[in-house]
């Protein structure tokens, strides 16, 4: 069983953190919100929060404009 990120299936990597996942998927937006199974992960916890097997992840980048 893998993980789902924004409704797409990806390989599960044991012990992978949110920061590592974002890097692997080339999500380099300066402002990004991440939820794992509906729980918001604070930005300062990205490097220590590991992804559980079967997780449903939402990675939403914030855009500003005018």
C-alpha positions in Angstrom: 0.0 0.0 0.0 1.4 3.4 -1.0 0.3 6.9 -0.2 -2.0 9.3 -1.9 -0.9 12.9 -2.5 -3.5 15.2 -4.0 -5.5 12.2 -5.3 -2.5 10.6 -7.0 -0.9 7.3 -5.8 2.8 7.3 -4.9 5.3 4.8 -3.5 5.4 4.6 0.3 8.9 5.1 1.8 9.4 4.0 5.4 10.4 6.9 7.7 10.0 9.6 5.0 9.2 13.0 6.5 6.9 15.7 5.1 10.0 17.7 4.0 11.5 14.7 2.2 8.2 14.0 0.5 7.8 17.5 -0.8 11.4 17.5 -2.1 10.8 14.1 -3.8 7.7 15.4 -5.5 9.4 18.7 -6.4 6.9 20.8 -4.4 9.1 23.9 -3.9 6.4 26.5 -3.3 7.4 29.1 -0.6 3.9 28.9 1.0 2.5 25.4 1.2 -0.1 23.8 3.5 0.1 20.0 4.2 -2.6 17.9 5.7 -2.1 14.2 6.5 -5.4 12.3 6.9 -7.2 15.6 7.4 -4.8 16.9 10.1 -2.9 20.1 9.4 0.9 19.7 9.8 2.5 22.9 11.1 5.4 24.1 8.8 7.9 23.9 11.7 7.1 20.2 12.0 7.7 19.2 8.4 11.2 17.9 9.1 10.1 15.7 12.0 6.7 14.5 10.9 6.9 11.1 9.2 4.3 9.9 6.6 2.4 6.8 7.7 1.7 3.9 5.3 -1.6 4.5 3.4 -1.7 8.2 4.2 -4.0 10.5 2.3 -2.0 13.8 1.9 -3.2 17.2 0.7 -0.4 19.5 -0.4 -1.8 22.9 -1.2 0.3 25.8 -2.3 -0.9 29.3 -1.6 -0.9 31.8 -4.5 -1.1 35.6 -4.2 -1.7 38.0 -7.0 -3.1 41.2 -7.8 
